[in-house]
Amino acid sequence: MSTEVRVPTLGESVTEATVATWFKQPGDAVAVDEMLCELETDKVTVEVPSPVAGTLSEIVAAEGETVGVDALLAQIAEGDAPAAAPAKKEEPKAETAPAPAPAASGKDVEDAPSAKKLMAENNLTDVQGTGKDGRVMKEDVLKALSGTAPAPAATAASAPRAPVAAEQAEREERVKMTRLRQTIAKRLKDSQNTAAMLTTYNEVDMTEVMALRSEYKDLFLKKHGVKLGFMSFFTKACVHALNEVPEVNAEIDGTDVVYKNYVNMGIAAGTPTGLVVPVINDADQMSFATIEKAIAEMGAKARDGKLSMAEMQGGTFTISNGGVYGSLMSSPILNPPQSGILGMHKIQDRPMAINGEVVIRPMMYLALSYDHRIVDGKGAVTFLVRVKEALEDPRRLLMDL
């Protein structure tokens, strides 16, 4: 009996995906819920598990193909007996069973089947992988065979490229942008083209927050089972400021302004595949511990590529922390249709004038990018000042001041 493996529902407004990786080859035994392949959409990576136990008899959609919702991906022959594996359309199986080619690093990640086949045919055992988690892809093997080491993916430009000298062209590599990277590029450029974006800056003395965190971090961890970080303080401070300046928590819909009477906080996170913004719903109703747990959970999912569509939708305001990478100052780009985004930066000791004396304080630059169509300069500056005040004196958060 044969069972079809089809493309699952991909989420709201997503109608197609690209087959990124097959983890099984025709003829391989599979268990129930064992991952067969990964599909890459313009927002998330979707894993496709095996619905039954048996043998993968046919792969219909090869790596790199674009498939729609409910499209046929593969066929599985149910039962324990191995099924004869028909040849792929583009990648026929070798006459002799190819032995897996382990990477020199001894990684546990399965290389692409097409890559393993090429490596076996050409007696290659040490190929630098550029795929997810260091997987060796077919392109990596082809580059190794041609004597050219794989290079980082080139970024695509919106305008035609200038002519490149022949000797330089031989040293370049052209790699198609992933769907996620294409979507990031489009959304960020659309944001610049649509919003009247402006950025205002301030700086915050982190002395009190750092002292409070240092004093209570052990007790906080013991009671709540999660570390006390800076993000919960910034989230609370932003919620406090959004209550006073509601237009920063609003969006434009045609000729209407939609004010949100809740705060769904987006927390920008960098991943190996690109920038994603998981959303913490109803952050204005959460405690410090609940916020920290939510951030930790979302961060782990983002790193593992496990975020669902629903977990990245519905945000009303975003916080981006470039400080974790060492950024001292930057202007974040709005996450449409939101009207505001706060940029955090590196904490750095600087000499400050305090009560007529020069003292060393841990300082952080803050940047608020906002849509000037809906947020006036007064509102933006007021918002940033309220965030600064709340962080420099965290007691204000308890008293709603």
JOWO-V371411 format. One record per residue. RES is the residue in one small letter. PHI is phi as a letter, one per 20 degrees, with the letter a starting at -180 (none if undefined). PSI is psi in whole degrees, -180 to 180 (999 if undefined). Layout:
RES_PHI_PSI + RES_PHI_PSI
This chain:
m_none_134 + s_d_138 + t_d_134 + e_e_142 + v_d_119 + r_d_163 + v_f_126 + p_f_172 + t_f_129 + l_e_-13 + g_o_173 + e_g_129 + s_m_8 + v_d_119 + t_d_-13 + e_b_164 + a_b_168 + t_d_135 + v_f_109 + a_e_-47 + t_b_132 + w_d_128 + f_e_-7 + k_c_154 + q_d_158 + p_g_133 + g_o_-15 + d_f_142 + a_f_143 + v_c_148 + a_d_164 + v_f_133 + d_m_7 + e_f_137 + m_f_127 + l_e_-47 + c_b_170 + e_d_137 + l_d_137 + e_d_118 + t_d_-177 + d_f_2 + k_c_-43 + v_b_168 + t_e_130 + v_d_127 + e_e_140 + v_d_109 + p_e_163 + s_f_129 + p_f_-20 + v_b_170 + a_e_143 + g_r_-143 + t_c_133 + l_f_108 + s_e_-29 + e_b_138 + i_d_117 + v_e_-42 + a_d_112 + a_f_167 + e_g_136 + g_n_-14 + e_f_148 + t_e_130 + v_c_150 + g_e_173 + v_f_134 + d_m_10 + a_f_151 + l_f_127 + l_d_-44 + a_a_171 + q_c_139 + i_c_127 + a_e_116 + e_f_152 + g_o_175 + d_e_-22 + a_f_131 + p_f_138 + a_e_150 + a_f_130 + a_e_113 + p_f_155 + a_f_147 + k_f_161 + k_f_-43 + e_d_-20 + e_c_78 + p_f_148 + k_f_149 + a_f_156 + e_f_-39 + t_d_145 + a_f_120 + p_f_137 + a_e_139 + p_g_138 + a_e_101 + p_f_147 + a_f_157 + a_f_-26 + s_f_-9 + g_m_31 + k_f_157 + d_e_-5 + v_f_134 + e_f_127 + d_f_160 + a_f_138 + p_g_-42 + s_f_-35 + a_f_-43 + k_f_-39 + k_f_-48 + l_f_-40 + m_f_-40 + a_f_-41 + e_f_-28 + n_d_12 + n_l_42 + l_e_137 + t_c_-8 + d_c_89 + v_c_131 + q_f_121 + g_e_140 + t_d_4 + g_f_-175 + k_f_133 + d_l_27 + g_n_14 + r_f_142 + v_e_124 + m_d_166 + k_g_-40 + e_f_-34 + d_f_-41 + v_f_-42 + l_f_-40 + k_f_-40 + a_f_-39 + l_f_-32 + s_e_-3 + g_n_12 + t_d_123 + a_f_144 + p_f_139 + a_d_160 + p_g_150 + a_f_134 + a_f_141 + t_e_141 + a_e_145 + a_d_149 + s_f_-27 + a_e_155 + p_g_144 + r_f_152 + a_f_153 + p_g_144 + v_d_135 + a_f_147 + a_g_-42 + e_f_-26 + q_e_-35 + a_f_-33 + e_f_-19 + r_e_7 + e_d_162 + e_c_131 + r_d_121 + v_c_131 + k_f_135 + m_f_143 + t_f_161 + r_g_-40 + l_f_-45 + r_f_-38 + q_f_-41 + t_f_-41 + i_g_-47 + a_f_-44 + k_f_-46 + r_f_-40 + l_f_-39 + k_f_-39 + d_f_-37 + s_f_-44 + q_f_-36 + n_f_-26 + t_e_-52 + a_e_149 + a_e_79 + m_e_135 + l_b_150 + t_c_135 + t_d_149 + y_c_155 + n_b_179 + e_c_150 + v_c_137 + d_e_115 + m_e_11 + t_g_-51 + e_f_-40 + v_f_-43 + m_f_-38 + a_f_-42 + l_f_-43 + r_f_-43 + s_f_-37 + e_f_-37 + y_d_0 + k_f_-39 + d_f_-45 + l_f_-38 + f_f_-45 + l_f_-41 + k_f_-40 + k_e_-42 + h_d_-11 + g_m_20 + v_b_148 + k_f_147 + l_e_113 + g_d_-173 + f_e_-24 + m_f_-35 + s_f_-36 + f_f_-44 + f_f_-38 + t_f_-46 + k_f_-42 + a_f_-39 + c_f_-41 + v_g_-44 + h_g_-45 + a_f_-36 + l_f_-32 + n_f_-31 + e_e_-31 + v_c_77 + p_f_-22 + e_f_-22 + v_f_-20 + n_d_29 + a_c_175 + e_b_158 + i_e_131 + d_c_95 + g_m_-117 + t_d_12 + d_d_153 + v_d_124 + v_d_110 + y_e_133 + k_e_123 + n_e_32 + y_b_166 + v_c_111 + n_d_105 + m_e_119 + g_e_134 + i_d_103 + a_f_136 + a_c_131 + g_e_135 + t_c_167 + p_g_-24 + t_e_-7 + g_q_-179 + l_e_130 + v_c_157 + v_c_85 + p_f_151 + v_d_132 + i_e_106 + n_f_142 + d_l_44 + a_f_-25 + d_f_-14 + q_d_3 + m_e_154 + s_e_172 + f_g_-45 + a_f_-42 + t_f_-39 + i_f_-46 + e_f_-40 + k_f_-42 + a_f_-42 + i_f_-42 + a_f_-42 + e_f_-46 + m_f_-38 + g_f_-41 + a_f_-42 + k_f_-39 + a_f_-45 + r_f_-34 + d_e_0 + g_m_30 + k_d_6 + l_f_138 + s_e_167 + m_f_-43 + a_f_-31 + e_f_-5 + m_c_17 + q_c_154 + g_n_11 + g_f_147 + t_d_-18 + f_b_153 + t_c_144 + i_d_130 + s_c_126 + n_d_86 + g_f_-11 + g_f_-27 + v_f_-20 + y_d_1 + g_n_7 + s_f_131 + l_e_-30 + m_b_134 + s_b_166 + s_d_103 + p_f_151 + i_e_139 + l_g_148 + n_d_92 + p_f_148 + p_e_20 + q_f_157 + s_d_0 + g_b_148 + i_b_133 + l_d_129 + g_d_121 + m_e_157 + h_b_-175 + k_f_139 + i_e_123 + q_c_134 + d_f_131 + r_b_151 + p_f_128 + m_c_149 + a_e_110 + i_c_116 + n_l_42 + g_n_5 + e_c_151 + v_e_119 + v_c_158 + i_e_125 + r_c_148 + p_f_111 + m_d_150 + m_c_134 + y_e_137 + l_d_144 + a_c_129 + l_d_112 + s_e_136 + y_b_161 + d_e_110 + h_f_-10 + r_f_-27 + i_c_-28 + v_d_121 + d_e_164 + g_g_-40 + k_f_-45 + g_f_-41 + a_f_-45 + v_f_-41 + t_f_-43 + f_g_-50 + l_f_-36 + v_f_-40 + r_f_-39 + v_f_-45 + k_g_-48 + e_f_-42 + a_f_-35 + l_f_-33 + e_f_-20 + d_b_82 + p_g_-16 + r_f_-24 + r_f_-30 + l_f_-35 + l_f_-31 + m_d_3 + d_l_51 + l_d_999
